Amino acid sequence: MKFTRLIKSDFLKHMMITIDVEPFVCTSKNNMHYDASYDGLKNLIDLFEDLKIKSTFFVVSEFANKYPKIIREIVNVGHEIASHGEFHFHKYSIMKTIEAKKFLKKSKKTLEKITRKNIIGFRAPQMKHPSYNVLRECGFLYDSSLHPTYIPGYYNNFFSKRKIFKQDNIFIVPISVAPILRAPFSWLWFRNMPLLYSKICTNSCLIDLDFVNIYFHPWEFVDIKTYNLTKLPPKFYIKNTGKDLLKRLKVFINYYKSKAEFLTIKDYLEL
């Protein structure tokens, strides 16, 4: 099925800045830091409000249960809440179907109770999604877990589609990567490479597609080194976090505001 976008807008191009809301995982699932992600989330809400843009937040329901007030605040200012599963350490791609359904339905129910909104979107932790049939049966309408590139030790989706498509009655909204070389430019690539790199990748994506979909994590928008970590991750993993990333993302958004519409995935798909 060919995906066709019908939008009542002056813009021909569209930008989706998406956020994976989860605790900062330092070394293992037993060493998670919630306060860094909570503080970063507040910084992001302020940034998006200042720039007047809307975003999709993929929220781990465990985090939402811990901080329901800020999740409701995100909804109240016009952003979309989608599911990021129940716990960030879950690997839905290798779970038994019955177990995956249990956790996904629970996550959806939790987020809907907190937000009083129908949760239709999903992104898997570490992009390890279950079958699209499972997502459909759990009541989701779209999935944004496909990162069409090669990340050694994580996944090899180098030859997967970059465009939005439909499979098993689920819209698949891939993370954006540059064409041909499939260069990623979300989160740590956005931080570690010069801003010009992200602009080149974005511009190349917009040659043959009408959207860009990139993602970040709330903890990237605080200086993670100031938190009580038992062990610091590799330097590249936390480089340019906090004020540096807030400034860089603000420059990036302002550069594209006159060229593209910033919106949620739900609004882009018109669901």
Buried (B, 14 or more C-beta within 10 A) or exposed (E): EEEEEEBEEEBEBBBBBBBBBBBBBBEEEEEBBBEBBBBBBBBBBEBBEEBEBBBBBBBBBBBBBBBBEBBBBBBEEBBBBBBBBBBBBBBBBEBEEEEBBBBBBBBBBBBBEBBEBEBBBBBBBBBBBBBBEBBBBBBBBBBBBBBBBBEEEEBEBEEBEBBBBEBEEBBBBBBBBBBEEBBBBBBBBBBEBEBEBBBBBBEBBBEEBBBBBBBBBBBBBBBBEEBEBEEEEEEEBBEBBBEBBBEBBEEBBEBBBEEBBBBBBBBBBEB
